[in-house]
Amino acid sequence: MFLYHRALYLFIALATVEAEESSDRHRIKPRSVDNGGSVSPARQWPELIRIHDPGSRDDGWAREDLDHTNWEIMKLPTHWEQAGLPEYDGVVWFRRTIEVPALMASGEATLELGAIDDMDVTWINGKRVGGHEEPGDHFTPRSYKLGPGALKPGRNNITIRVFDHGHGGGIAQTHGKLQLSGSGQNVPLAGPWRYKVGASLQLLLTPGQSLSNPSTENPFGGEFYLEANDVVAMAGSTNIVKQFEFGFLETLLTLDSPERAYFRDLAWQADTVYLQQRPRNFGSHFDLLRRMGASIIIANFGQIEALDGATHLPQFLTAYGELLDQFKKCTRRIVLVSPHRFEKPSDHLLPDLSQRNGDIAAYSEGIRQLAKQRGYIYVDLSQVDSSGWTSSSSLLNAEGQWLWAQNVTSQLTGKAPKVRTKHFDLLRQHIRRKNLLWRQHWRPTNWSFLYGNRQQVPSSRDHRPGQPRWFPEEVRAIIPLIEQAEESIWKMRTQSQ
């Protein structure tokens, strides 16, 4: 499943998605950006479709065994505006059952669909065989190579999800052919196809919550839990950045939950509720959360903000509320973790931040009330003895990260803190390697060369004329590595039971 269950035509800004998207949440691919430097909603189509289109939930309308006999009929090739869908923009699904000769099924074949206006994802017998999901491919002939075994003798189902975001839409064959060929044989595909309308353009562009997270007054029901395929996003500042690198909290929650979940980093050094600085074209929190399919958010703010003093608490709560308003567009299953207590430094030359623990208590109480008002879960670390958690600053050291994760997990699950075993540390090492891959994917080095303001320089382009830029291809190539790492993590997790 995921990623990234997940989020990058992303924005994350990443540039338009290409590809081999599973029905999962973490396949997050880069997206294009507009000329003005901001991220255009039109570049987020694959993720918006995944969220809002009913047929795209687990690729349900592409299933081989789906009964499509009650779908409407459209004769292809044509633009659908001329065949019963006037002025319609959005998603339309097409299906057709064909008879494939045994000779063709035994070898390689080619599925040709002509040009599709604008984008498509194509399946045969429920398995994805190709797709063009970037804007600008409406004149590109679709030609998908099928290896041995992709077809079977006799009845085969072809499913095509077409998305149009303006003007004419459909399988119009303005360029190329419409046929299946192989082993010297052809199966013409022009003629009647079954079709069903999916999500409209208006629905895709309507901000809202993830489909899996309906709004409720108390989204957790008062008790923290992980559902199957949840995507847990961790938001905060440097301490959360380092927690994701250490992997303590993720390991503890992975071992505690019987359901498989996925963890993603949303944190950034120096983030506060007031400002989350990002590179040009990177996108917003909402962009990334939606792209990764986040269903739970664990947020930890207030440590640095508390240094402003209790007189600034109202401003802090207002800004935190505005940030949470962004979060809840994707999910209302949110956990707010309070700041921890400052320690008195051993070096007398350093400021004694422990004198600000009264402010920590005030900010923690404000966060508690904020969580109560919104029905979120609150984790209170302001009353925990944090001796030895930090080094010479307010940042947690390695032991502090472990104790922080222990306390958060214990309050979330209501169970006694776990101890570190050999199996725990081995699983954590696998999680740390996965998290490093995720970091390399969503926060790649030299962002300005990738999707920022230096895409035009020679080192950001491929040296071969007409070839795709190598840097985005390398970033996208990390996705299957994340998936492999997560399979290894879950296998190790289940073997421990």
For each residue, the residues with C-beta under 8 A, 3 or more apart:
1: 5 6 22 23 24 25 26 229 262
2: 5 6 22 24 25 26 27 28 229 231 262 292 293 483 486
3: 6 7 24 25 26 27 28 231 262 264 292 293 438 479 482 483
4: 7 8 25 26 27 28 264 291 292 293 438 441 442 479 482
5: 1 2 24 25 26 27 229 231 262 292 293
6: 1 2 3 24 25 26 27 28 231 262 264 291 292 293
7: 3 4 10 12 25 26 28 47 264 287 288 289 290 291 292 293 294
8: 4 11 12 13 14 15 17 28 29 30 31 283 288 291 442
9: 14 15 16 17 29 30 31 32 43 44 45 46 47 133 134
10: 7 13 14 17 28 29 30 31 44 47 283 287 288 291 442
11: 8 14 31 33 39 43 44 281 282 283 284 287 288 291
12: 7 8 28 30 282 283 287 288 291 442
13: 8 10 30 31 33 39 278 281 282 283 287 288 451
14: 8 9 10 11 28 29 30 31 283 442 450 451 472 475
15: 8 9 30 31 32 33 43 451 472
16: 9 29 30 31 32 43 133 134 135
17: 8 9 10 21 29 30 31 45 46 47 133 134
18: 29 131 132 133 134 476
19: 27 29 131 133 476
20: 27 128 131
21: 17 24 27 29 46 50 121 128 131 133
22: 1 2 27 483
23: 1 58 59
24: 1 2 3 5 6 21 27 229 483
25: 1 2 3 4 5 6 7 229 231 262 292 293
26: 1 2 3 4 5 6 7 231 262 264 292 293 479 482 483 486
27: 2 3 4 5 6 19 20 21 22 24 479 483
28: 2 3 4 6 7 8 10 12 14 291 292 441 442 479
29: 8 9 10 14 16 17 18 19 21 46 476 479
30: 8 9 10 12 13 14 15 16 17 450 451 472 475 476
31: 8 9 10 11 13 14 15 16 17 39 43 44
32: 9 15 16 40 43 134 135
33: 11 13 15 37 38 39 40 43 281 451
34: 37 38 39 40 43
35:
36:
37: 33 34 280 281 453
38: 33 34 281
39: 11 13 31 33 34 43 44 281 283 287
40: 32 33 34 43 44
41: 44 48 205
42: 45 135 165
43: 9 11 15 16 31 32 33 34 39 40 135
44: 9 10 11 31 39 40 41 47 48 287 290 291
45: 9 17 42 48 49 119 133 135 163 165 204
46: 9 17 21 29 49 50 133
47: 7 9 10 17 44 50 51 290 291
48: 41 44 45 51 52 204 205 290
49: 45 46 52 53 56 91 161 163 198 199 204
50: 21 46 47 53 56 293
51: 47 48 210 211 290 293
52: 48 49 199 203 204 206 208 211
53: 49 50 56 57 91 161 198 199 204
54: 57 60 61 198 199
55: 59 60 61 62 91 93 161 196 198
56: 49 50 53 59 60 61 91 161 198 199
57: 53 54 60 211
58: 23
59: 23 55 56 62 63 123 126 128
60: 54 55 56 57 63 66
61: 54 55 56 66 93 95 159 161 196 198
62: 55 59 66 93 123 126 128 159 161
63: 59 60 66 126
64: 125 126 157
65: 126
66: 60 61 62 63 95 157
67: 70
68: 71 95 194 196
69: 194
70: 67
71: 68 93 95 194 195 196
72: 84 194 195 196
73: 192 193 194 195
74: 78 80 83 84 94 192 193 194 195
75: 78 83 191 192 193
76: 94 170 171 173 178 189 190 191 192 193
77: 114 170 171 172 173 178 190
78: 74 75 82 83 170 171 172
79: 82 83 117 168 169 170 172
80: 74 83 84 85 88 92 164 169 170 195
81: 85 86 87 88 168 169 170
82: 78 79
83: 74 75 78 79 80 170
84: 72 74 80
85: 80 81 88 92 169 197
86: 81
87: 81
88: 80 81 85 92 164 169 197 200
89: 164 165 166 169 200 201
90: 163 164 197 198 199 200 201 202 203 204
91: 49 53 55 56 161 162 163 197 198 199 200 204
92: 80 85 88 161 162 163 164 169 170 195 196 197 198
93: 55 61 62 71 159 160 161 162 195 196 197 198
94: 74 76 159 160 161 162 171 193 194 195
95: 61 66 68 71 157 158 159 160 193 194 195
96: 157 158 189 192 193 194
97: 155 156 157 158
98: 155 156 158 180 187 189
99: 154 155 156 187
100: 104 105 151 152 153 154 155 156 180 187
101: 104 105 153 183 185 187
102: 105 106 153
103: 106 107 183 184 185
104: 100 101 107 109 151 180 181 182 183 185 187
105: 100 101 102 109 151 152 153
106: 102 103 148 153 183
107: 103 104 148 182 183
108: 145 146 147 148 182
109: 104 105 145 146 150 151 180 181 182 183
110: 143 144 145 146 180 181 182
111: 122 124 129 130 142 143 144 146 158 180
112: 141 142 143 144 176 177 178 179 180 181
113: 116 120 122 141 142 143 144 160 171 173 176 178 189
114: 77 141 142 171 172 173 174 175 176 177 178
115: 138 139 140 141 142 172 173 174 175 176
116: 113 119 120 132 137 138 142 160 162 170 171 172
117: 79 138 162 164 167 168 169 170 172 174
118: 135 137 138 163 164 165 166 169
119: 45 116 131 132 133 134 135 137 162 163 164
120: 113 116 131 132 133 142 160 161 162 163 171
121: 21 128 130 131 133 160 161
122: 111 113 128 129 130 131 142 144 158 159 160 161
123: 59 62 126 127 128 129 158 159 160
124: 111 127 129 146 150 151 156 157 158 159
125: 64 150 151 152 156 157
126: 59 62 63 64 65 123 157 159
127: 123 124 150
128: 20 21 59 62 121 122 123 131
129: 111 122 123 124 144 146 150
130: 111 121 122 142 144
131: 18 19 20 21 119 120 121 122 128
132: 18 116 119 120 137 140 142
133: 9 16 17 18 19 21 45 46 119 120 121
134: 9 16 17 18 32 119 137
135: 16 32 42 43 45 118 119 165
136:
137: 116 118 119 132 134 140
138: 115 116 117 118
139: 115 174 175
140: 115 132 137 175
141: 112 113 114 115 175 176 177
142: 111 112 113 114 115 116 120 122 130 132 176
143: 110 111 112 113 176
144: 110 111 112 113 122 129 130
145: 108 109 110
146: 108 109 110 111 124 129 150 151 182
147: 108 150
148: 106 107 108
149:
150: 109 124 125 127 129 146 147
151: 100 104 105 109 124 125 146 156 182
152: 100 105 125 156
153: 100 101 102 105 106
154: 99 100
155: 97 98 99 100
156: 97 98 99 100 124 125 151 152
157: 64 66 95 96 97 124 125 126
158: 95 96 97 98 111 122 123 124 180 189
159: 61 62 93 94 95 122 123 124 126
160: 93 94 95 113 116 120 121 122 123 171
161: 49 53 55 56 61 62 91 92 93 94 120 121 122 198
162: 91 92 93 94 116 117 119 120 169 170 171
163: 45 49 90 91 92 118 119 120 169
164: 80 88 89 90 92 117 118 119 167 168 169 170
165: 42 45 89 118 135 201
166: 89 118 201
167: 117 164
168: 79 81 117 164 172
169: 79 80 81 85 88 89 92 117 118 162 163 164
170: 76 77 78 79 80 81 83 92 116 117 162 164
171: 76 77 78 94 113 114 116 120 160 162 178 193
172: 77 78 79 114 115 116 117 168
173: 76 77 113 114 115 176 177 178 190
174: 114 115 117 139
175: 114 115 139 140 141
176: 112 113 114 115 141 142 143 173
177: 112 114 141 173
178: 76 77 112 113 114 171 173 188 189 190
179: 112 186 187 188 189 190
180: 98 100 104 109 110 111 112 158 186 187 189
181: 104 109 110 112 185 186 187
182: 104 107 108 109 110 146 151 185
183: 101 103 104 106 107 109
184: 103
185: 101 103 104 181 182
186: 179 180 181
187: 98 99 100 101 104 179 180 181
188: 178 179 191
189: 76 96 98 113 158 178 179 180
190: 76 77 173 178 179
191: 75 76 188
192: 73 74 75 76 96
193: 73 74 75 76 94 95 96 171
194: 68 69 71 72 73 74 94 95 96
195: 71 72 73 74 80 92 93 94 95
196: 55 61 68 71 72 92 93
197: 85 88 90 91 92 93 200
198: 49 53 54 55 56 61 90 91 92 93 161
199: 49 52 53 54 56 90 91 203 204
200: 88 89 90 91 197 203 204
201: 89 90 165 166 204 205
202: 90 205 206
203: 52 90 199 200 206
204: 45 48 49 52 53 90 91 199 200 201
205: 41 48 201 202
206: 52 202 203
207: 286 329
208: 52 329
209: 213 214 215 328 329 330 331 332
210: 51 213 290 293 294 295 330 331
211: 51 52 57
212: 293 295
213: 209 210 219 295 330 331 332 333
214: 209
215: 209 219 332
216: 219 221 332 375
217: 375
218: 221 222 375
219: 213 215 216 331 332 333 334 375 376
220: 223 224 225 333 375 376 377
221: 216 218
222: 218
223: 220
224: 220 335 377 412 413
225: 220 257
226: 230 232 253 257 259 261 296
227: 230 259 261 295
228: 259 260 261
229: 1 2 5 24 25 259 260 261 262
230: 226 227 259 261 262 295 296
231: 2 3 5 6 25 26 261 262 263 264 292 293 294 295 296
232: 226 250 253 261 262 263 264 294 295 296 297 298
233: 264 265 266 288 289 292 294 296 297 298
234: 240 243 244 249 263 264 265 266 267 297 298 300
235: 240 266 267 271 285 297 298 299 300 301 327
236: 239 240 241 267 271 299 300 301 337
237: 240 241 267 268 269 270 271 272 300 301 303 304
238: 241 242 267 269 270 395
239: 236 242 243 300 303 395 396 401 404
240: 234 235 236 237 243 244 265 267 300
241: 236 237 238 244 245 265 267 268 269
242: 238 239 245 246 395 396 401
243: 234 239 240 246 247 248 249 396 401 404 405
244: 234 240 241 247 250 263 265 267 435 439
245: 241 242 432 435 436 439
246: 242 243 398 401 402 405 428 432
247: 243 244 250 251 428 431 432 435
248: 243 251 252 401 402 404 405 406 428
249: 234 243 252 253 298 404 405 408 409
250: 232 244 247 253 254 263 431 435
251: 247 248 254 255 424 427 428 431
252: 248 249 255 256 405 406 409 418
253: 226 232 249 250 256 257 261 263 409 412
254: 250 251 257 261 263 427 431 489 493
255: 251 252 418 424 427 493 496
256: 252 253 409 413 415 418
257: 225 226 253 254 261
258:
259: 226 227 228 229 230
260: 228 229 490 493
261: 226 227 228 229 230 231 232 253 254 257 296
262: 1 2 3 5 6 25 26 229 230 231 232 486
263: 231 232 234 244 250 253 254 431 435
264: 3 4 6 7 26 231 232 233 234 292 294 438 442
265: 233 234 240 241 244 435 438 439 442
266: 233 234 235 285 288 289 294 297
267: 234 235 236 237 238 240 241 244 271
268: 237 241 271 276 277 278
269: 237 238 241
270: 237 238 277
271: 235 236 237 267 268 275 276 277 301
272: 237 275 276 301 304 305
273: 301 302 305 316 319 320 322 323
274: 305 319
275: 271 272
276: 268 271 272 285 323
277: 268 270 271
278: 13 268 282 283 284
279: 282 447 448 452
280: 37 448 452 453
281: 11 13 33 37 38 39 451 452 453
282: 11 12 13 278 279 447 451
283: 8 10 11 12 13 14 39 278 287 288
284: 11 278 287 288 326
285: 235 266 276 288 289 323 326 327
286: 207 289 290 326 327 329 330
287: 7 10 11 12 13 39 44 283 284 290 291
288: 7 8 10 11 12 13 233 266 283 284 285 291 292 442
289: 7 233 266 285 286 292 294 297 326 327 329 330 331
290: 7 44 47 48 51 210 286 287 293 294 329 330
291: 4 6 7 8 10 11 12 28 44 47 287 288
292: 2 3 4 5 6 7 25 26 28 231 233 264 288 289
293: 2 3 4 5 6 7 25 26 50 51 210 212 231 290
294: 7 210 231 232 233 264 266 289 290 297 330 331
295: 210 212 213 227 230 231 232 331 333
296: 226 230 231 232 233 261 331 333 334 335
297: 232 233 234 235 266 289 294 327 330 331 333 334 335
298: 232 233 234 235 249 334 335 337 408
299: 235 236 323 324 327 334 335 336 337
300: 234 235 236 237 239 240 303 336 337 339
301: 235 236 237 271 272 273 305 320 323 339 367
302: 273 305 306 316 320 338 339 360 363 364 367
303: 237 239 300 306 339 340 360 394
304: 237 272 307 394
305: 272 273 274 301 302 308 312 316 363
306: 302 303 309 339 356 359 360 362 363
307: 304 353 356 359
308: 305 311 312 315 316 359
309: 306 312 356 359
310: 313 358 359 362 363
311: 308
312: 305 308 309 315 316
313: 310 316 317 362 363 366
314: 317 318
315: 308 312 318 319
316: 273 302 305 308 312 313 319 320 363 366
317: 313 314 320 321 366 367 370
318: 314 315 321 322
319: 273 274 315 316 322 323
320: 273 301 302 316 317 323 324 367 370
321: 317 318 324 325 370
322: 273 318 319 325 326
323: 273 276 285 299 301 319 320 326 327
324: 299 320 321 327 328 334 370 374 376
325: 321 322 328 329
326: 284 285 286 289 322 323 329
327: 235 285 286 289 297 299 323 324 330 331 334
328: 209 324 325 331 332 334 374
329: 207 208 209 286 289 290 325 326
330: 209 210 213 286 289 290 294 297 327
331: 209 210 213 219 289 294 295 296 297 327 328 334
332: 209 213 215 216 219 328 374 375 376
333: 213 219 220 295 296 297
334: 219 296 297 298 299 324 327 328 331 374 376 377
335: 224 296 297 298 299 376 377 378 379 412
336: 299 300 367 368 370 371 376 377 378 379
337: 236 298 299 300 379 381 408
338: 302 360 363 364 367 368 378 379 380 381 382
339: 300 301 302 303 306 360 363 364 381 382
340: 303 360 381 382 384 386 389 396 404
341: 354 357 360 381 382 384 385 386
342: 353 354 356 357 360 386 390 394
343: 353 354 386 387 388 389 390
344: 352 354
345: 348 350 351 352 353 392
346: 392
347: 350 392
348: 345
349:
350: 345 347 392 393
351: 345
352: 344 345 355
353: 307 342 343 345 356 394
354: 341 342 343 344 357
355: 352
356: 306 307 309 342 353 359 360
357: 341 342 354 360 361 382
358: 310 361 362
359: 306 307 308 309 310 356 362 363
360: 302 303 306 338 339 340 341 342 356 357 363 364 382
361: 357 358 364 365 382
362: 306 310 313 358 359 365 366
363: 302 305 306 310 313 316 338 339 359 360 366 367
364: 302 338 339 360 361 367 368 380 381 382
365: 361 362 368 369
366: 313 316 317 362 363 369 370
367: 301 302 317 320 336 338 363 364 370 371 378
368: 336 338 364 365 371 372 378 380
369: 365 366 372 373
370: 317 320 321 324 336 366 367 373 374 376
371: 336 367 368 374 375 376 377 378
372: 368 369 375 376 378
373: 369 370
374: 324 328 332 334 370 371
375: 216 217 218 219 220 332 371 372
376: 219 220 324 332 334 335 336 370 371 372
377: 220 224 334 335 336 371 412
378: 335 336 338 367 368 371 372
379: 335 336 337 338 407 408 411 412
380: 338 364 368 383 384 411
381: 337 338 339 340 341 364 384 386 404 407 408
382: 338 339 340 341 357 360 361 364
383: 380
384: 340 341 380 381 407
385: 341
386: 340 341 342 343 381 389 390 400 403
387: 343
388: 343 397 399 400 403
389: 340 343 386 396 397 399 400 403 404
390: 342 343 386 393 394 395 396 397 400
391: 395 397
392: 345 346 347 350
393: 350 390
394: 303 304 342 353 390
395: 238 239 242 390 391
396: 239 242 243 340 389 390 400 401 404
397: 388 389 390 391 400 401
398: 246 401 402
399: 388 389 402 403
400: 386 388 389 390 396 397 403 404
401: 239 242 243 246 248 396 397 398 404 405
402: 246 248 398 399 405 406 420
403: 386 388 389 399 400 406 407
404: 239 243 248 249 340 381 389 396 400 401 407 408
405: 243 246 248 249 252 401 402 408 409
406: 248 252 402 403 409 410 417 418
407: 379 381 384 403 404 410 411 417
408: 249 298 337 379 381 404 405 411 412
409: 249 252 253 256 405 406 412 413 415 417 418
410: 406 407 413 414 415 416 417
411: 379 380 407 408 414
412: 224 253 335 377 379 408 409
413: 224 256 409 410
414: 410 411
415: 256 409 410 418
416: 410
417: 406 407 409 410
418: 252 255 256 406 409 415 424
419: 424
420: 402 424 425
421: 424 425
422: 425 426
423: 426 427 496
424: 251 255 418 419 420 421 427 428
425: 420 421 422 428 429
426: 422 423 429 430 492
427: 251 254 255 423 424 430 431 489 492 493 496
428: 246 247 248 251 424 425 431 432
429: 425 426 432 433
430: 426 427 433 434 485 488 489 492
431: 247 250 251 254 263 427 428 434 435 489
432: 245 246 247 428 429 435 436
433: 429 430 436 437 485
434: 430 431 437 438 482 485 486 489
435: 244 245 247 250 263 265 431 432 438 439
436: 245 432 433 439 440
437: 433 434 440 441 478 481 482 485
438: 3 4 264 265 434 435 441 442 482
439: 244 245 265 435 436 442 443
440: 436 437 443 444 445 475 478
441: 4 28 437 438 444 475 478 479 482
442: 4 8 10 12 14 28 264 265 288 438 439
443: 439 440 447
444: 440 441 447 450 471 475
445: 440
446: 449 450 471
447: 279 282 443 444 450 451 452
448: 279 280 452 453 454
449: 446 452 454 455 457 459 460 471
450: 14 30 444 446 447 455 460 471 472 475
451: 13 14 15 30 33 281 282 447 455 472
452: 279 280 281 447 448 449 455
453: 37 280 281 448
454: 448 449 457 460
455: 449 450 451 452 460 461 469
456: 460 461
457: 449 454 460 461
458: 461 463
459: 449
460: 449 450 454 455 456 457 469 471
461: 455 456 457 458 469
462: 467 468 469 470
463: 458
464: 467
465:
466:
467: 462 464 470
468: 462 472 473
469: 455 460 461 462 472 473
470: 462 467 473 474
471: 444 446 449 450 460 474 475
472: 14 15 30 450 451 468 469 475 476
473: 468 469 470 476 477
474: 470 471 477 478
475: 14 30 440 441 444 450 471 472 478
476: 18 19 29 30 472 473 479
477: 473 474 480 481
478: 437 440 441 474 475 481 482
479: 3 4 26 27 28 29 441 476 482 483
480: 477 483 484
481: 437 477 478 484 485
482: 3 4 26 434 437 438 441 478 479 485 486
483: 2 3 22 24 26 27 479 480 486 487
484: 480 481 487 488
485: 430 433 434 437 481 482 488 489
486: 2 26 262 434 482 483 489 490
487: 483 484 490 491
488: 430 484 485 491 492
489: 254 427 430 431 434 485 486 492 493
490: 260 486 487 493 494
491: 487 488 494 495
492: 426 427 430 488 489 495 496
493: 254 255 260 427 489 490 496 497
494: 490 491 497
495: 491 492
496: 255 423 427 492 493
497: 493 494
